[in-house]
Amino acid sequence: MNSDIAEGKWRQLKGSVKAKWGKLTDDDIQQVDGNLDKFIGKMQERYGMSRDEAEKEFNRIQD
């Protein structure tokens, strides 16, 4: 996925992310700011997901 697309979608999806993954703090969400690599890192850190799982989760919230 193009990083510009990810950043734009992120702005739209912040509320959904927060509701679905409550372990992500407001600071986590602010730090991610649409950056796919940062999102993956936070998901791995908070939920113990693999990179592939975190990417799939990011893609799911876009639909």
N, C-alpha and C positions, 0 to 999 in steps of 0.2 A: 504494500500500500504506500502511496505517495505520502510523504510526511506533511505536506500542505493540506491534503485532504484529511488526514488524521487530526491535525490541529483544529481545523474548522469543525469537524464533527465533535471533537472533544468539548468545545464550547457549548454545543447543543446537548451533550450527554452527561454533563457533570452531575446533575441531579439524579439521573438513573444510576450512575456509577456509585454514588454515595448510598443510595437506597439498596442496591443489590449487594454491594461489598462494604458492609458496615465497618470492617476492620481498617479500611482506608480512612485516615483522618483528613480533616480539612487541609492540613499542611501537606499531606501526601498528594492530595488532588491538586493543590496549587503548584507543587513542585513538578508534577507530571506535565501539566499544562499542554496536553495533546501530544506529547512526545512518546511515541510507541515504545522506545527502548526504556524510558523511565517508567512507563506503565508496567511493562513486563517485570522490571526490577522490583517495583513495589508489590506486585502480585506474588512474585517469588518470595519476597521477604515476609509478607503478611500471611500468605496462604500456603506457602510451600509448593507452589505450582512449578511445572517445568516451563521453559520458554515457549514451547509449542502450545501448551495448555493456555498460557496467558495470552498469546496471540489469538487463539480461537475465541477466548472470552471477549477480547477487545472487538473482534469482528462480529461477535454475536450482538453486542450492545448497539452496534450501528444499524442493525436491521429493524 
